[in-house]
Amino acid sequence: MKTIKIIGSIFICSFLATATFAQSEQREEKKRKEKREKRDEREIKENEKREIKEKEKREKREQKEVRDVREKREKREAKEQKEKREPREKKEPKEN
């Protein structure tokens, strides 16, 4: 009878140890999963911030290019207008 009690006690102890180990494994897995999710969320936020900054830089660059093209066109047009006026001014004194 004592051997049955001893075997039963060993069985119960091993079962409890296995259950406790399984619970601790589940807790650790849960912690790892939470850390992974937090890391993923942080990476997503960082990626969004980086994309926003890149988009702003791209827009600024495009605006600068448009502004530069407009300024060059305005300078060219001003130069052309000046050249058109100069021949008239040169002709007028010759006529006088």
C-alpha positions in Angstrom: 0.0 0.0 0.0 2.9 2.4 0.8 4.4 1.8 -2.6 1.1 2.8 -4.2 1.0 6.0 -2.2 4.6 6.7 -3.1 4.0 6.0 -6.7 0.8 8.1 -6.6 2.7 10.9 -4.8 5.4 10.8 -7.5 2.8 10.8 -10.2 1.0 13.8 -8.7 4.3 15.7 -8.2 5.4 15.0 -11.7 2.0 16.1 -13.1 2.1 19.3 -11.0 5.7 20.0 -12.1 4.7 19.5 -15.7 1.6 21.7 -15.3 3.7 24.4 -13.6 6.4 24.2 -16.3 3.7 24.5 -19.0 2.2 27.5 -17.3 5.6 29.2 -17.0 6.2 28.4 -20.7 2.9 30.0 -21.6 3.7 33.1 -19.5 7.0 33.4 -21.2 5.5 33.0 -24.6 2.9 35.6 -23.8 5.6 38.0 -22.7 7.6 37.4 -25.9 4.5 37.9 -28.0 3.7 41.2 -26.2 7.3 42.4 -26.7 7.2 41.4 -30.3 3.9 43.3 -30.8 5.2 46.4 -29.1 8.4 46.3 -31.2 6.3 45.9 -34.4 4.1 48.8 -33.4 7.2 50.9 -32.6 8.7 50.0 -36.0 5.4 50.9 -37.8 5.3 54.3 -36.1 9.0 54.9 -37.0 8.4 53.9 -40.6 5.4 56.2 -40.8 7.4 59.1 -39.4 10.2 58.4 -41.8 7.8 58.2 -44.7 6.2 61.6 -43.7 9.7 63.2 -43.5 10.7 61.8 -46.9 7.4 63.0 -48.4 8.0 66.5 -46.9 11.5 66.6 -48.3 10.3 65.5 -51.7 7.6 68.1 -51.7 10.1 70.9 -50.7 12.5 69.7 -53.4 9.7 69.8 -56.0 8.6 73.2 -54.9 12.1 74.5 -55.1 12.5 73.1 -58.6 9.2 74.7 -59.7 10.3 78.0 -58.1 13.7 77.8 -59.8 12.1 77.1 -63.2 9.7 79.9 -62.7 12.5 82.3 -61.8 14.6 81.3 -64.8 11.6 81.8 -67.1 10.9 85.2 -65.6 14.5 86.3 -66.0 14.6 85.0 -69.6 11.3 86.9 -70.3 12.6 90.0 -68.7 15.8 89.8 -70.7 13.7 89.3 -73.9 11.5 92.3 -73.1 14.6 94.4 -72.4 16.1 93.3 -75.7 12.9 94.2 -77.5 12.9 97.6 -75.9 16.5 98.4 -76.6 16.3 98.2 -80.4 13.3 100.6 -80.3 15.3 103.0 -78.1 18.3 102.8 -80.5 16.1 103.4 -83.5 14.4 106.4 -82.0 17.6 108.4 -81.5 18.7 107.7 -85.1 15.4 109.1 -86.3 15.9 112.3 -84.4 
